[in-house]
Amino acid sequence: MNTEALIQRFLHYVSFDTQSDEENDQVCPSTPGQLVFAQALAQELTRIGMQEVELDANGYIMATLPANVAEDGPVVGLIAHMDTSPDAPGKDVHPQIVRNYDGGDVVLNVEKNIVFSTAAFPEVTQYAGQDVIFTDGTTLLGADDKAGVTAIVSAMEELIQHPEIKHGKIRVAFTPDEETGRSPLHFDVDRFGADFAFTVDGGELGGLEYENFNAENPVVTFCGRSVHTGDAKGKMINALSVASEWQQMLPAGEKPEYTEGREGFFHVYKIEGDVEKCTMHMLVRDHDWARFDARKALLDQIAAFLNQKYGAGTVTVTHHDVYFNMLEKIADGHMDVVDLAKTAMKAAGVTPVVSPIRGGTDGAQLSFRGLPCPNLFTGGANFHGRFEYLPTASLRKACETVVEIAKRAYRLKKEA
């Protein structure tokens, strides 16, 4: 497998502007650049020899690599998303490859004096001596999840070019709008036709995840009463002040910046409005069902308290569940899929690192729709920001792991 070819494929993919738009839920994909990339990717899949390449009106790609063995084993699916996060600039990405990285700080942008600091991101030092792809400090990189797309396409090309590698039927899918949480909405599980799948959408080398947050994205609306400030005493209700009071009533230590592992959180990520009306967007996360329900109940309790204080209708909470913990579905008869991933990683020279996702993937929702779908590493780190990076050796190992999965998947027992 040619590492330089892998790198060039990745660099080509990140040249496409594919940031999704959380606010645009009227069309899919939410941004036109995703469809441009999807069209190019579909053409590439056809060019390398994939069959049944389909690009639908919503920007979803599905394709098949037929089995080259006679055994009637299960069909394995491989999934990655084409969009990148809107959390940081993502247009005109200018990656830079630091060859034989020395383990120290990296000047990403001389003109803007942007430095990648090992004090801020000490984990990067483990990649000293390797080639590492960084940004230029002005945009994200896009390894989430174009590294996953790269690993899957390159693995398929490897299998096509080496027919002596035996494998069963493989289905691949590339999806839009994963970063908005809407990607599974238009994913046709029946048409995909896999018995199980893997999202290749994880982080650093060795990551294997089959447990994720339960997630809801509530919207809290605060309705105030505007009165001239000169005559406001006892009359005005400032919606912005009520929103501030709301935030102060949330548990102070249960925010993303103070939590880790399986610890859940409340996160206020956007507030907009004025005295008359203010809207707050939140994330509520927890791995445990009971604690997740308790967090949602707490929001209702705070709303009830503020409504009693300021008057009925002052605060309205609109709950919106996004995804749930896939562990419930994976642990219910599908741990052989996890064992397959572990075996494949070890065969590729990778030590599996099993940990809960402090987030979600397409696989969370797909698992609840009947497609067991753990998550594999891509090699990248610091996603969704200007200090994202990708060790090229880790990207290669992600690709090799996919190949090893293909070599073994058809031997699993096929469900009746």
DAHU-V794334 format. One line per field, one symbol per residue. phi: phi as a letter, one per 20 degrees, with the letter a starting at -180 (. if undefined). A space follows every 50 residues. Layout:
BEGIN
phi: ???
END
This chain:
BEGIN
phi: .efffgfffffffffeecgecffedeccffcffffffffffffffffeof dlfccefenedcbcdffdcefeefeedccbdeedfefbgcelfcfceefl gendfcfebffeldceefffcfffffegndecedeendbfeofecffffg fffffffffffcffeebefcddbcdelffendgfgdeeffffmeebbced bedfgnfcccbbffccdfddddddcecgffcefmcfcegffffffgffef gfedcgfdcblefeadcedbcbqbffbcdddcdccafegfffffffffff fffffffffdognfccddfbfdbcffggeffencfffffgfffffffend efcebfferbcgffffffdndgbfddfdofblgmbfdfbbffffffffff fffffgfdffeffeff
END
